[in-house]
Amino acid sequence: MSATTTVRRHLPPVRRVTRGRLNGRRVIAWALLVLAIAVSVLPFYWVLRTALSSNHALAANSANLLPADFGLGAFQRVFGLQTPAEAVAEGGSGASINFWRYLTNSLLFAGITTVCAVFFSSMAAYAFARLHWKGRNAVFSLFLGTMLVPPIFTALPNFLLVKNLGLLNTMLGLVLPYLFMTPFAIFFMRQFFLNMSREVEEAAMLDGARHWRIFFQIVLPNAAAPIATLALLTFMGQWNEYFWPLLVGSDESTRVLTVGLGVFKSQSPQGAPDWSGLMAATLVSALPVLILFAAFGRRIVNSIGFNGTK
């Protein structure tokens, strides 16, 4: 009885001390998390604040966290809803900007390259993971080795090839270098296919199914999570691509949003950039990627620990 009483006397202080340590750690963790969120969100808020401000009031209220002379004139200039005189009066250049054309070109460029690259890379990754053929590991190592080559080294040969094919300022010329397989996509999907269970595939082979049918009816449906992750990462990378579209698609008919933003900035009235209009265009151009990430962000998180089995 005395031993039990002693244990009961000593248990509450130990619990209180442990709980106090956990609370202190939680406070520090939450403080660091809030700080990280604030640091991440502040640039987006500053872009929105600048877009909702007037160019004439930005210099006088540069340290103000709220929009200076609140208005939607910057978004009207981006969408072409202002006359040249109204745009110049609000600090814009007054030059016409075909924003919707740039947006359509960016959607086509990123969408076509994403669909094709993910599809062909998945097929190549399945061949590297499941098919046994001579020199498979050597070819895969060669593919991985190309990841070490900076893209700037291949820009000039690709440009000369596209030029000799007569594809400059065409959508096909824009998407051609990204149309097929990419080393990262092959590596990403191959690692997933290696962890998939072979039992269903072996059962399908016993029933007479060939690799084509197994790939399209069994492998691809089970790989929905990593394919969605790879598609989102590929789309974001292509959406932000600048150098290659600048080389090949500098014409108005094939200009993408990233190149269009540079043109927008260069059309500066009286040597001062249209910062509110530029930030409005940047915000609008980032919306598709933010929408996709909000829609498929959970799939990305879930696919990190996904082992390919059901």
Order of alpha helices (4+ residues) and beta strands (2+ residues): alpha-alpha-alpha-alpha-alpha-alpha-alpha-alpha-alpha-alpha-alpha-alpha-alpha-alpha-alpha
